[in-house]
Amino acid sequence: MPDSRDTAASDTAGSDPRDAVLRVRNEVAKVVVGQDAALTGLVVALLVRGHVLLEGVPGVAKTLLVKALAAALDLDFKRVQFTPDLMPSDVTGQVIYEQRDASFRFREGPAFTNLLLADEINRTPPKTQAALLEAME
């Protein structure tokens, strides 16, 4: 008689991709209510390796939506609040001199993640916006 774990594993391995997407949407919908169109756009963007511009008034759960999606897919998530004094290296990272061993080390910025929420991009200088766009490329 086959082990029940074997049939469960084979059911999951051969599941329809549409079912997987629906399971992710249902998982995020447990946390965020009323954002079905935005959630669909986010899932589609992930599938096609694209980017999303979420617009909306403050308080409509844009950050929560992205955090919930990252948690549902077990992805790394970071958020950057773009301010007028934010430098490009604050987003992309920088090379740091290690005095102990007289070497250089690259410290990754928040752009090195699976999902990055860049909040209020319009507030930051053009050089920092360009660094973000280059990282997105």
N, C-alpha and C positions, 0 to 999 in steps of 0.2 A: 504494500500500500504506500503511495507516495506521501512524503512529508508535507504538511500543510504550508510550511515555510517555502518549499520549492514552488508551489502553485502561486503563492502570493508574490514571490519574486518574479515569476514569469509573467504574471498579469501586469505588474508594474513596468517591466522591461518592454513589453509589447504594447503599451498603452498609446492611445491616439494623442498626437501633439496638441490637438484642440482641447482635449481633456486636461492636459497639463496646464495650459494657459487659463482655462476656466477655474482650475483649482487655485492658481495664484490669484486670480481676480477675486474669487470667493474669500480667500484668506485675508486679502487687503480690505475687502468690504466689511469684514468683521470689526475693523478698527476705524475706517473712514466711511461715513455715510453721505450719499448725495454727490459723489464725485465720479460717477460712472464714466462720463466722457473723458475726463482727464486721465483716469486710470487706464482706459482703453488706449489712449494715446501714448501713455508711458510704456505699456506692455508692447505695443507695436514698435515703438522706438527702440526698445531693448532687442526685439527680434531682428530688426534691420540694422542694428548697431548705429543708431542715429542719436540725435540730440533733441531736447524738448525745451521750448520756452513756455513756462507756466506763467500766465498773467492772471491777476485777480487782486481784489482789495485785500488788505490785511485781515487775517482772522478766518480765512476760508479753508484752512488745513492743508495748504500746499506742502509745507515742511513735513507734517505728519503723514501725508500721502506718500511722499518719497521715502521717508523712514520706514513706513510699514511695508512698502514694496521691497526695500533692501532687506528687511528682516524676513519677509516671506521667501525670498530667494537666497537667503544667507549670503548676502553681498556686503562688502565694505561700503560704508556711507560716511561722507564728510560734508560739512556745510561751511561756506565762507561768506561772511558778511562783508560785502564790498563797501568800503568807506573811502572818502577823498584822500586819505593818507596811505592807502594800501599800495605796496610796491609789487612789481611783477614777480620778484623772488619770493614774496609772501604766498604766492599762488603755486608757482612751479617748483620752488625749492632753490637751494643755493649750495655752493661749494664752501666748506668750512675748513680752516687750517687747524690741524690738531698739533698743538705745541708739544705734547708729550713725546710723540714719535716723529715730528717734523714731516707730516704727510697731510694730504688733502683728502677730505671725505665729503661726499655728496649727501646732503640732508634733503630728503624728499619733501615737497610741499603737499598741500591737500589735493592737488590735481592728480596725485598718484593713488587713485581709489577706483572702485567699480562705479559708484554713483556719487556724483558731486552736485551739491545744490549751491549754486552761486546766487546769492540773494542781493538784490538791488544793484545790478551790474552798472546801471546808468550813473551811479554816484561816484564811480572810481575814475581815475585818469585814463586817457586813451592808451598809454603804454601798458597799463595793467590789463585793460580789456584785450589788447592785442596779444598779450602773453597767454591769457585764457583761451582765446581763439586758436592760437598756435598749438596749445596743449590739446585742444579738441580735435585738431587736424590729425 
